[in-house]
Amino acid sequence: MVHPRRKHFTSLSYCIFIIIEKSSIAKIEVFWKEEENGANHQACRKVYFDLGIIFLQCSLRGRNIILTEEIERIGAMARGAAARLALRARKSLGSYIAGTPSSFTVCSEGHNVQQLRNLNIHEYQGAALMSKFGVNVPKGVVVSSPKEVSEVIKKHFPNDAEVVVKSQVLAGGRGLGTFKNGFKGGVHIVKTAQVEEYAKKMLGQILVTKQTGEAGKPVNKVFLCERLDLVNEMYFAIALDRASAGPVIIACAKGGTSIEDLAEKYPDMIIKVPVNINTGITDEEAAQVVDGLAPKKADKQECIEQVKKIYNLFVKSDCTLVEINPLAETADGVMVAADAKLNFDDNAAYRQKEIFALRDKSQEDPREVAAAAADLNYIGLDGEIGCMVNGAGLAMATMDIIKLHGGTPANFLDVGGNASEGQVVEAFKILTADPKVKAILVNIFGGIMKCDIIASGIVNAAKQVSLKVPLVVRLEGTNVDLGKTILKESGMTIITAEDLDDAAQKAVESLR
């Protein structure tokens, strides 16, 4: 259990390590008095270093440990494992280690699960789901071909003068987006006679918004909705709150714009109501939310019931986010979820089969889809150096070191702590399929993972994909000598590195 390069931990650090390893949930807080003469600096440095080793050990066991450095002086003394491994790992999910000169807090959430990106569904799918739970939504019909429009208008909007035409992509900023065919705007209010014309300009085209990036996303469906006569727009959301260990409802009497803008313009109008996940939302809590929304015409009791129905949707559907913006009032005093975004916990896929069957892979990065099929964690970025690392924390640290040396990572790719040779091959195929990748850096710390398995996978993968970019490999840990021998005897041009810093520097230099 102890790192091979350390004979022992401090008794304090070792106790923390044992608790993390043996307990499903653990939280330990350690305080010491900071002496004026700095007498405790050395002790602090030693514990900090040992916590860096713990960070590495736990990441090898599939746990995400985040170490946050809050005091520059302590960070300066923590050169080595702790400082390098956790430079920006604070952005990860999972457990964390937070440190100050006077305290260390270690938390382990205990669930050894793969961190996946939460499921996101289209607006029309979310509207249908909300309607099933009794939430008021606008009347709407989805179409996938312009030929369907005339029949839909006759059947569902016979008396409507205007209809809202909404392109369906899994990204925000549709209204201000631009299609690659030159057509501007992914959301339009048009006369019923014009709907087919607008649908033709959207369907089958690529919409580019602030959130899609330059590649954009394909519009395979458009959502035709009734135009509502709105007299008031509010903001409503339910999210998971780590601080209260449960759902929190966020509400604002102003809506129709992003919560970031609302927080800047109307900070005093935003309310947060935490809900006990075990007891559920109470009438009093729902009433508190409605008071914060401050509806102008809608009946308060009906609004309370709508809030409770949205909360019921959140819990019963295993949502991680329900954001309704705007939550609106119509001229006849009805509260309506005019536009909504729903995210779902991927760990609940086994019991939410109908919802997860709605996943639209055409909206996802094909590299991420391929990675998920191979049980790999991949997130595409815009850099030039492809990364393959085992462990989320080490992967993020690798990306940081690349940036430190002037390079840009092309991806986050975590092969996990027990990857097979086949997974390594698939990982290489994903990396080399990205035309932006000009070099590849493999950084493996073999604990459970064996370096010889990685080395064999690297060699086979490089041969299969006819690797044409520089390859830098850093191996350390179990069977490292055998792994290095396999690389050396492969006859391939592989740049080897002794440590992470050396590997990152060589990867960046290979681009010049």
N, C-alpha and C positions, 0 to 999 in steps of 0.2 A: 504493500500500500504506500510505502514511502518512496518518494522520488529517488531513483538510483544514484543521483549525484549528491543527495543529502543524506548524511548519516542519521540525522534526527531532526525533528522539528523542535521549536520551543514547546514546552508543555502546553502552553495556551493554544498555539496553532494546531498542535496535534489533537487536542481535545475537540477543537472546531472541526477538524478533518474527520475524526471518528464519528461525530454526530451527523455530519453531512452524509457520510457513507452509510451509516446504519439506520438513520431515521427517515421516515417518509416526509416528515415536516419538522424543520428545526429553525429556531431563531435564537441567536445568542448575542448579547450585547456586552461588550467589555469596555470598561472605562479606566483610565489612569490619569493621575494628576500631572499636568505639564509643569515641570520645574522651571524656574526662572533661568537657571544656568544651563538648561537643555540636557539635564542628566538622563532624561528618558528618550532622547532622540535615538540612541543606539538601539534600545529595546523596540522602539516604534519601527525603526528600519528593518529589524530582524523579523518582526511579526508581519510587516508589510510584504517582505520578500517571501515569507512562507505562505502567505495568503495568495501570492502569485502562483506558487507551485500548486496550491489547492485548486486554484482557478483552472490550471492546466489539467490536473488529474480529473476533476469533475467534468470538464468539457469532453475528455476522452471517454467518459462513461455516459455520454449522451445528455448531460445536464448543461444548461446554459447559465453560467455564473457571470455576472457583470460586476466589475470592480470600478467604482467611480472615485476618481481622485478629486478632492475638493480643496486641498490645501497645497499650494505650489511648492512649499518647502518640503513637505513630506513626499510629494511626487518626485522632486529632484533627488531625494535620497533613495527613491525606490527604483533606481535604474536596474535593468535586468528583467527578470521574469515578470514581475507585477506590472511595471510601467509599460513594457512592450506589448504584453499580451492583452492589455485591457485599455488601450489608449482611447478607443471609441466604442468599446463593446457595450457601453451604457445604453446604446440605442437598441440592443437586442431585446428579445422577450425572455421570460424565464426568471430565474433567481438572480440575486445580486449581492454584492459585497460593497458596502459603502464605508469609506474611511475618513476620519479626521484625526488631528493629533490627540484628541481626548477620548475618542471612542471608535470602535469598530462594530458594525452590525453585519451579521452573516445570516442570510435567509436561504433556505432550500425548499422549493415548492414540492419536490418529491415525485412529481409525475414524469416518468421517463418517456415522454411522448415526442413525436416528431413535430416540430413547429412548422405549420403550413400556413399559407396565405388564406385568409378567410374567403368563403364563397360570396360572390357578389352576383346579384341577378338583375335582369332588366326591369325597367320601370313598369312595363305592362304586366310582368310576372309578379312584381311586388304589389301592384294594385289588385290583382286577382287574389293574392294571398290575404291581403288586408281585408278585402271584402268578405272572405270566408270567416273572418273573426269579427265581423260586424262593424268594421271601421268604415266610415263614410268616405267614398272615393268618387272622382268624376266618372261619368259614363264614358267608356272607351272600348275600341276594337282595334286589334293589331292586324296588319296586312303585310304580306311578303311579296306582293306583285301589284303593279299598277292596275292590272285587269280586275282585281278584286274590289277596287275602290268604288266604282259606280253602284255595285250591288250593296256594299256596306253602307253607303250614304243613304240609299233608298230604304234600307231595312232599319238602320239604327239612328239616323239623323234626318228623318223626313221633314221636320219642321225647323231645323237649325239653319240660320243664315250663314253662320261661320263655324269652322271647325279648327281645332289646334292640331297641326301636323308635327309630330315629334319623332326625329330619328332615334333609333334605339342602339346606343353604344354604351359600353360600360366605362364611361368617363364623364366628368363634369365639364362645364363650359360649352355645352352643345350650342346654345343660342348664339354665342359669339364665334363659333367655329367656322371653318371654311373647308369645303369639299375640294378634292384634288382636281375635279373637273371645272373649278372656278366658281361654283355656286356657293353663295355665302349664307351661313346660318343653318343650324340643325333643327331649329324650332321655329315654326311660322304659324300665325293666325291668318287663315285665308277663307274666302268664300267657298261654299260647298262645290261650286262649279270649277274651282281651281285646284281642288285637292289632288286629282289624278295627275295634273301637270307637275305639281310640287313633289308628289310621290315618285314620279319618274326621275326627277333630278336628284333624289336622295338614294333610292334603292339601288343596291349593287355598287355604290360609290364609297370612296374612302373619306371619312370625316376627320379633320385634324383640329384638335382643341389644345388648350394649354396643358391638359392632363394626359393627352395621348402621346405627346412627343411628335417628332416630324413624320414618323411612319404612319400615324393615324390609325383608325380602326374601321373595319368594314361595316356598312349599314345594310343588314340583311332584312330588317323589318322596320316599319314605321307604325307609330301608335297614333290613332285618330281619336281625339278626345273632344267632348263637348266644351264649348267656351263658357266658363262660369262668370257670373256677374259678381265679382269679389268686392267687398267693402272694407276688408281688413285682412292683413297678412301677418302671421306670427311665426315664431320658430319653436320647434319641438324636437327633442331627441332623447333616446334612451341608449346609454352606453354602459360598458362595464367599467367599474371604478376600482382600481387596485387599492386605493386608500381605505375605502369602506368595505372592500371584499364583497361587492355586490353591484347590482344595477344602480345607476344614478340617472334621474330625469333632469334634463336641462331645458329650460323654457325661457322665452323672451317675448315680450309684447310686440316687438318689432320683428319682421321677417322678410323673406324674399331675397335676401343677400346672404353671403357666407357668414358663418358664425364668427370667423376671424374679424370680419368687418364690423359685425354687431358688437363684438367684445371691445373693439377700439372706439366705436361711436357711442355705445350705450352700455358701458360696463355695469352700471348700477341697476339696469333693467333685467339682467340675466340672473335667474335663480337656479339653484341646484338642490334637488330633493333626493337624497339617498333612500333606497328602499331595501328593507330586510328581505333577502332572498328566501328565507325560510317561512316567513309569515305572509309575504306578498304585499301588494300595495293596499293601503287602507283608504277609506273614504276621506279621512282627514288629509292624507298626503295628496290624494287626487285633487281635493279642493284647494290645497296650497298651490298646486301646479296651475290650476285654472285661474286662481287669483293672480299668479304671476303672468299668465297669458293675457289677462284683462280683456276678454272678448267684449265687443260692443253691443251686439244684438242677440247672440246665441244664448239659449237658456242655460244657466249655470249647471243645473243637475244633468242635463243632456251632455254637456261638455265633460263633466266628471265621469260619466259613463263611457264616453269616448276615450278618455285618458286611460281608464281601467282596461278597456278592450285592447288598446295599443300595447299596454303592459302585458296583457295576457298573450298577445301575439309574440312579444319579445321572449317571454319565458317558454311558452309551449313550442316555439319553433327553433329554440337554441340560437337566438340571434346574438351577435356581438355588437350590433349597431342597428338602430332604427332611427333614421333622421328624416323628419318631415319638414320641408322648407319650400314653399310656405304651408303651414297649417292655417287654412283660410276660413273666413266667414263669408257666406253668400248673402245677397241682398234680402233673402227670405229667412235669415237667421239660422243657417245650418253650418256647423263646423265640418270642414272637408279637408282631407289629406290631399292637397292639390298636387304635390310632387313629393316622392319619397325615395330614400335609398335604404336598402336592407342588406346587411352582411350577416353571415352565419358561421358558426364555429365548425371548422372542418373536422374536429374531433367528434362531432355528433353525427357524422355522415351515416353511421350504421343505423341510427334510429330516425333519421330524417331523409329516407330514401327518395320520397317524392320531390322534396325540395332540391336535393342534390342532383336529381335527374334533370333539373333545369339548367345546369352548368352549360354555358356557351363557350366552348373551347375556341371558336373562331375569334373571340374577343381577347384571348390570352396569347401571350408570347409563345410561339410554337416551341421554342427552346425550353421554356418552363414546363410545357405540357409533356415534352419528351423526358425531361428530368424527373417529373413526378411519376411517369410510367416506370422509370428505372429506380424509383425510391431514392432519388437524390434531391437535395435542396438547392435550387438554382434561382437566382434573380439576375436578370440581364441589366447591364449598365452601358455607358457610352464610351468606355476607355479602350485601350489597345492591348493591355496585358491580361490574357485569360488566366484565371486562378483556379486551381484544384487543391483543396485543403480538407483535412479531416477535423471536424469540430467547428461549431459556429463562432466561438470566441477567437480561436486561432485564425479562422478565415477572415474575420474582421480586422484582426491585428495585422494580418498579411496585407490586406488592402491598404491599411494605414501606412505601413512601412513602404509600400510601393509609392504612395503619394509623397511620403517624406523624401524619397529619392528623385522626385520629379516625374514619376510615371502616373498613369491613370488605369485603374482596374477596369476590365471589360465585364466583370461579373462577380457575383458572390456564388461560389459553388462548394457546398459542404457534402462530402461523400459519406459522412457519418463515421462511427467508430468501428464498424464491422463490415466494411464494403468488400464485395467479392471482386475477382478479376474481371468478371463480366461487367460489373458496374463501373469499374475504372475505364473499360473500353467505351462504354456508353457515354461516360463523362467527356472523354476525349472527342468523341464524335460531335457532341453538343458544342464544345469549345471551338473546334475547327470549322463548324458550320457557320460560325459568325464571321463575316467578311472583315469586320473591324479588328479582329484579333491579329496582332502582328508578332506576338510572342506569348509563350505559355510558361507559367510558373507553378510548379508542383511543390507544395510544402506539407510534408507528412511527419507527424510525431506519433510513432508507433507505440501505443500502449496495448489495447486490445487489438488494434490494427497491426498487421505484420508487414514490415517493410518489403519483404521478398514478394508478397502478394501484390503490393502496389507496383513494385518494379516490373514484375512479369506483365501486369496489366498495361503499364506504360509502354513497354516494348511492343506488345501485341497490338495495342491501339495505334501506336505511331506507324506500324507497318500497314495496318488496315486502312488508315486514312491518308496514307502517303504524306506524312507530315512535312510541310514546307516552311514552317516558321521556327525560329529559335526556341529550344526547350531547355528550361532551367529546372533542375530537380534538387531539392533539399530533403534528405531522409534522416530521421533520428529515431532511436528507440528499438523496439523488438525486431530482431533479425536484420539490423541495419547493415552489418557487414555483408551478409548474403545478398541483400537488396542491392548494395553498391556493386557487388561482383556481377550480378545479372545485368545491370546497366552497362558496366564496363565491357563485358563480353558480348554485348548485343551487336557491336560493330556500328552502332548509330552515333551520330554527332549529338551528344547530350552534354550540356553544361552543368556540372555538379557544383554544389555550394555547401559550405560547412555549417552555416547558421542562417537564420532568417534574414538578418541584415545583409549578409553577403549575397544571398539569393535574390533579394529585391534589387540590390545594386546591379547585379549581373543581368537581370531581366530588363532593367531600364537601359543599360548600356548596349544590350543586344539590338535595340531599336535604332541606334545611331549608325 
